[in-house]
Amino acid sequence: MSKSNAGLMCRRDTLKTLSAGFGYLAFAGLATLQAQPRSPLAARAPHFLPRAKRVIFLCMHGGPSHLDTFDYKPALRRDNGRSSRYAGSALCSSPWTFRPRGQSGLWISDLYPHLAQHADELCLLRGMHCDNPSHSQAFVQMHTGNFQFVRPSLGAWALYGLGTESDSLPGFISINPPTGVGGAQNFGSAFLPAVYQGTRFNIADSSQRSRPVDIARRGPANPFGLNHVRNEHLSPSLQRVQLDLVQQLNREVLDRTGQAPLVEGAIESFELAFRMQEAVPRVMDLSTESRETLALYGIGSELTDGFGRQCLLARRFAEAGVRFIELGHGTWDQHNNLREAMARNAGNTDKPIAGLIADLKRRGMLQDTLILWGGEFGRTPHSPDGDGRDHNHTGYAMWMAGGGVKGGFSYGATDEHGYEAVENKMHIHDWHATILHLLGLDHERLTFRHASREMRLTDVSGTVARDILA
Amino acid sequence: MHRQRMTTLGVATLWLVGGVTAIAQDGRPATTAAEAFFEAKIRPVLVSHCYQCHSDSAKKTRGGLKLDSRSALLAGGDNGPVIVPGSAEKSLLFKAVSYHDKKLQMPPKGKLPDAVVADFRKWIDMGAPDPRVPKAASYVQTKIDLAKGREYWAYRSPKKPAIPTIRGSEWPRTDVDRFILATLMQSKLKPVKDADARSLVRRLYFVLTGLPPTPEAVTTWTSRIDGAVSAVARRDAIGRLVDELLASPRYGEHWGRHWMDVARFAESTGGDANNILLHAWRYRDYVIDAFNADKSFDRFIIEQLAGDLLPFSSDKEFAANVVATGFLACGVKLVAEEEGRRFFADLVDEQIDATTRAFLATTVACARCHDHKFDPIPQTDYYALAGIFRSTQTHFGLMKAQARQTTPLLDLTGLGLPEIGRQISLAQLAQLRDKRDKALKHQEETLAKMRAGEAVPQSVWLRSRTDRDRTQVAYQIYDDKGNPRVFAMGVQDQEFPVETRLLSRGEVDKPGAKVPRGFVQVITKTGEHLLPSTIKGSGRLELAKWIASPDNPLTARVIANRVWQHLFGRGLVRTVDDFGKTGEPPTHPELLDHLAIRLVEHKWSIKAFIREIVLSRTWQLSSEFDESNFALDPENRFLWRMSSRRLTGEQIRDAMLLVSGNLVVKRPLGTFLTSVGEGTIGRSVNEPDIRKIESNHRSVYLPRVRNVLPELLELFDAPDASLVMGARETTTSPLQSLYLMNSPLVRRQADGLARRVKDAGDPFGVAHELAFGRPATARERKFEAAFVVNFTKAARSETLSADDLQRRCLEAYCHALLCSAEFRILD
């Protein structure tokens, strides 16, 4: 390869030949390897100055109702019971009271008493819309931009663009993602190299994950959230002896062949794995947290324990340098039983999310951590039976906080009843473009060649919502 | 003859829902008077009573049905066609407006006046004249210059190149070598030395069969090769080994798996609601058998695309041909899609993409929404192919309760294919029938309760539907004598070809001009790209023959390149699935042509083709490093050595199982997913039930469920089968290392290896040789000795008996061998 060619070597080539090497070169002592590019996971400079270094996505699957949470509709109250634009069902006002909160006076319902205290940190996105009202398709589109084809997840794109700052943990972690609705696609790397795919952690969740049906469907949760973290057979010192032999054999191959990126990659990956055996149980062990912190997240209370653990882990992963962390909670699919189920869902998550914001803030991390909240769509203003709402993808709400977005700010609006986004509409592509922008990445320049095209998360769309940038 | 056979081919109707329906074009021209009748009596009613829910302008189209254009009306909705022109009695639309059927009454707000209903009857009986023409989305005249496009290297027929003459060099053995050496010399590169016999034997075993040689095989063949008295004798010895390996059933398992990557084979639908496909394995076995039988590749193509349309001489041949069309049925499907038309359009799109990329390395599917941006493929080419696949029914069979989009399976009972399961008694059969009847009754009662307004929990309703389907499946897998029936996935022609219109921006709601069926123009002789109007059927057989023709400029090149890739680790065209402008050009264009022509000369025999290449000196080079060559060509594009490569996940697992003595080489019958049953993963099928399936068979036989691949395979870059994937990634991740160090599967193999060698005089040395196919070097023996010392020292804190210590030390050593890079890297 000539010098000029070397510059053109794309990331995929890099990966194929190098794998996860972390500066093993000096160790190997091979002059011929000087031209080797860096690890595909090494932290990289973004396109421009980032406002956020990492993302925590609080993913509420099932389609949480915007009308009962973050999109206050006085007209819906006024017209309660009148016939909606759909024959056979009547408009249904929210059973919960909305109040202006904080200095900014953002209207938030009583479902979120704790979160409402942080209203001045929230940037409500009330003009969201996407392309499909079916769960799986909308959920996949929220994650990958496209429900038709298998495409990389938002987190994989972020990792591909920025690398990771942790050398002992994966760079993209998805905790308790739903198994249906597209499954692993939602944290997959698709055509991006597999190193960028999310690593699924399964976290025990006393409020949900202990349900027998979930255990049956997904398998029991692992205390470390990952498979094969512990060696059940050898003590660490014995395993080290074993690993030393493995590495000696590997180095023999290197010495014999002179140049073997595959072997180098193997050497590095075994060392990282060895570090993960220690790092993963450590980061998963919440016993070092103070009682006050645990209480802040609602850990220990039945209602909030599960999601509280996820939120606290998110902070710990963030501290450790993980680039993209996604948490899962659901289901928010309240066709019926709206009052009870919404109260339970919000109850599960309100205090933990408020705790996360407060904790990040006091540690000085909120300013460079972008928090995202939302689900695949919202719900209809009408109700089939007065206690439930159907799917609505034409207008709904999500929110952001921290990492470079305006706090106490509301962007976009739906019509008077909340059917359709009508003002400052934000399509999922726009949402993606904005998130990448906050990370310092230009969504039009973050591309990967696949199937003969320079592929993008936002395909041929996406507009950064500049109005929400702090 | 085959036509007759087709009519007797039963189609299992148990999973039947009409997502895919042929629309026969009614041939009756509407008279002016008839059209006037429509304008006066029918159109106003449609506008005022139907359009609100059944038109382009409807907020949400109900039942996938639109009535605001002639084509939409004829296309029907989710329940199939709504009018049969000429027969009101047979038309769903009339049934609905006549309010005879309680379940189907339209418009929902109240029956139309009797006179209007009578008008509808009259209108349909007169052939449903309908002057409405869809607003044809104006098709922008293509700017693609096909004549210029034909000049691109990949679209010109391969020309027999002159074999380079190399003066003053004894190095080349075959024509392949002459091409390679000529390029090496131009680039000032020198081939490294030949691989030693031991490396060569290991390479041949892994590359041809996917498995390592036993130490005995290494010894035997190494001594035969090294003991040869002349160069010719040496080549003969190697040739004999090649023949032996190509004749082994392990060859088809390994190379069949290569093809399954291309065919995006999997045993679940993937997509939005991942449903198990219990019968996909028949296609898997078909592929393996085809490679083992060395089926000519042109024939292999035709069978996969149109096996159902081929003449045949026996039932068994017919059945195998139909199974081959599983190629078209095993792609990703969005079975939760509500709208039948969109599902069908995506299904056809997936088939076009898979077909054109797998056989032609051409991305025709890029032209679904607009002319191809880079290659000379106008949008009409896409719809010309779409017409062929739209005229085809795809059978994949899912339970209705689990998937909105289902189609029946093909029933191939009694045609000589292997059966799964045993015959049951008539009493058992009756029991199954009773269960089915009970479940059906329960489901109907539940539905009636709900209709009557009773509050039925959703879970009860869903359960009743699932029970209905499960019991139905359990019953219908037997014939009326209790013999297990044979089902397969595959395709059949629609009864009539379906008219196809170009869709503006690919959207099903925006039909444009009619497109006649045909092939990709730029790789067809000018003026010959359209199907003759006289052809009967879908045109799939014609398409298959067009692809499998030696005159197709791409087909032979594409498969020759794929084979080359598996032999050398990369293709002459590195982008094996894309020979278009955005792919990479060949490193050796003349050699590629030479190979394509040789393949055809070999009558498309893949085995003969492989044999020719592996007997070249180029393929038998060592993988040793050379500094000056490396400086000029670090990627080894010009093949100055053999590139090292990491084994595939399948090879790694199979090699571990072989080395541990655990491998079961016999092919299992059917799929291990039978124990899991049908249904949606995460809903009616539990993921852990799939994950816990254990087997010591070769990896090609493990359950291939999209998103739930066997852990080891997933970690080592097995494709998820979402699309054609002719070239795998080779990634290295710490999760791979965690798996190798800590997973029970690898430990079992380590323990197995330790058990195998423990009674040998030199257990450590034997284990090393079993793992790597070579004895340990002196330095490695020193590492081994140091390991034993350090292990013993570190184990002091654990109170172990001397025997236990020895055993565990050997196990840990064996485990280290399996973890080491050399185990999974092939030189």
Interface residues (C-beta under 8 A of the other chain):
Chain A: M1 D13 L15 K16 T17 S19 A20 T32 A35 R85 A87 S134 S136 Q137 V140 F147 Q148 F149 V150 P170 P178 T179 G180 V181 G182 G183 A184 Q185 G188 A190 P193 A194 V195 T199 A216 R217 R218 G219 L226 N227 H228 V229 R230 N231 E232 H233 L234 S235 S237 L238 Q239 R240 V241 Q242 L243 D244 L245 V246 Q248 L249 N250 E252 V253 T257 G258 Q259 A260 L262 V263 G265 A266 I267 E268 S269 F270 L272 A273 F274 M276 Q277 R449 A451 S452 R453
Chain B: K59 K109 G270 G271 D272 A273 N274 V332 L334 A336 E337 E338 D346 T363 C366 K373 F374 D375 D578 G580 K581 T582 G583 S623 E624 F625 E627 F630 D633 P634 E635 S644 R645 R646 T680 I681 G682 R683 N686 E687 P688 R691 N707 V708 E711 D717 D720 S722 L723 E729 T730 T731 T732 S733 P734 L735 Q736 S737 L738 Y739 M741 N742 S743 R747 T777 R779 E780 F783 E784 F787 N790 F791 A794 A795 S797 E798 A812 Y813 H815 A816 L817 C819 S820 A821 E822 I825 D827
